[in-house]
Amino acid sequence: MLFLSGCSLLQPFIDRRRNPGVSDINKLYTGPSKPDRPVICYNPLLTDDKELQQMADDECVAEETGDYAELTEKKYFEGRLLSPARAYYKCVKQETQNPEGKEEDESVVGK
């Protein structure tokens, strides 16, 4: 049985657990992962940083909490046996600026 499920046990995943029946978003999630701060459990021997970044970016976009994710830290030997590492991210909204990087003057806009 372990051999048959071996592939799925080694895949990285978002570490999110939910309280059943709770509607308050602040009390809904009990795991380390939150909508604006995804945490990914993974096996560092089988998963590269690019795959982790893509998963975190996708989670931020899916939860509508940011446009991309920034890595804040990695911890080893605190996850599950076959996925012993965790990567912590924070979701970031992309700032919009004009091409010169300057704020537009409101008095000029109306003219």
N, C-alpha and C positions, 0 to 999 in steps of 0.2 A: 504494500500500500504506500509506503514511504517513497519507493522508487517511482510509482505512478504519479504521485503528487509533487515530486521533487522539483520540477520546473516552476510550478506556481509558488512554491515556498521560497524560491530564491529571487523572485521578482521584487523590485522596489515598490513601496506603497506609501500612501499618505497616512500617517499615524493619527487617525481621528476616531474618537469614540463619542457616542452621543447618549444622552439621558433620554430614555423613551418617554414619550408623553409630555415633554417639556416644550412650551412654546416660547419662553423667554430666551432670546438669542445669547444673552450673557451667561445663562446656565445650561444651554443646550449641549455644548461640547465639554467633555471631561478629559480627553486626551491632550497631549501637548500641542497638537495642531489646532489652530483657530483659523477662521476665514481669511484674516489679514496676515497670518503668520504660519504658513504651511511647514510641517515637519515631515521629512521623508525618511523612512527606515529602509536600509539597503545593506547589501553585502559589498564592501569596498573592493573585494577581489573580482567581482563580476559586473559592477556598475561604474561607469565613468562619470566625471563631473558634468559633461555635456548633457547626458541623459537626465541627471538630477536637476540641472538648471531648466531643461525643457519641461519636466514634470511640474516644477514649482511655478514656472511662468504660466503654464496651462491652468494650474489651480487658482492662481490670482485672477486670471481672466474669467474663468468659470464662476468664481465667487463674486466677481465684479468689485474686488477690493483693490485692484491695481492693474497696471499695464504690463508689469514685469516683476520678477522677484530678485532680491539681493540676498546673497548668502551672509548670514550673521555669524554662524559657528558650526563646527562639526564636533560630534562626540562619539567616542568609540567604546564598545563593550557595555552599552547600556540598553540595547534593544533585545530582540529575540535571538535565539540561538543561531539561526541561519541568516539573520539580518541584524548583525550586532552594532551597526553604526547608525547614527541619526544626523541628518543635515537640517539645520534650522535656517529658515528664510523669512524675510519680511516683504510684503507687497508694497510696491511703489507706483505712484501715479506719475506719468510722464508730464513734465512741466511744458507748458506751451509759451513760447516766446517768439517775437518777430525775428527775422533773420539776423538783425544786427545785435540782438540780445538786449535791446533797450525797451523800456515800457513806452507805450504810445501815449502822447500827451492828449488828454481828452479835449482840450481847446482846439487842437489841430484837426481832430477827427470830424468835427461838425462843419468845417469849412469846405 
